[in-house]
Amino acid sequence: MWLQWRWHYSCAGSKNWRGYEGERGHLYLSTVCRKLAVHLSNGGPQRSTLGWGLNFSSTWRMIGKDTLNYQIAYGNGIARYTGDAATLGLNAQPRSATDLRLKALPVFAPWISYQHYWAKSVRWSVTFGWLQVASTEFSPEDPYHKGSYSSANVIWSPYGGLSFGAESMYGWVQQRNGVTSNAPRLQLSGRYTFVKLHQE
């Protein structure tokens, strides 16, 4: 469910405002504006509309080495920048079967994550994300409508760049017609980092 935010300059462009950055964390506000267009299959005129989005993100150091990360994105026609709906073509749709004016679809995508260190070599994190896309009456009954992602993991780093972890994940999705499905998963991992990224 991680939001993959990129910039698009086909309209008024995008801007990244660095609201605050200090020792305890940062606050960022980003915007994007894009033109969405489609050629109808019946040979009719090109239809177009304006897409826009706002993205607010922050990371804060809490007690000790604990960190809180969160991000909120909202806009119209920005589904392609999300992890779950990026390839589903849910950026814009005709308003209805009789009204072919193009409408940029509203998107709401927040997520939050907290990481806690139990010891110098042991840490865990919990994450929850949500994504909702509002389709029009023109769409079929089975497109993606909303979904959530949650996970919890524990990571042990016994020496240097060597680490082992276990993670439980749960995904839930609902289509426009109300049909739901879910997918729980459990994974184990091992990793060795050859490049030292942070000081001890």
CORDATA-V587327 format. One record per helix or strand. SS is the DSSP state (2 for helix, 1 for strand). FROM is the first residue (numbers start at 1). TO is the last residue. If there is no record, write none. Layout:
ss:SS from:FROM to:TO
ss:SS from:FROM to:TO
This chain:
ss:1 from:13 to:21
ss:1 from:25 to:39
ss:1 from:46 to:61
ss:1 from:67 to:76
ss:2 from:79 to:81
ss:1 from:92 to:94
ss:1 from:102 to:104
ss:1 from:106 to:119
ss:1 from:122 to:133
ss:1 from:144 to:159
ss:1 from:162 to:175
ss:1 from:180 to:192
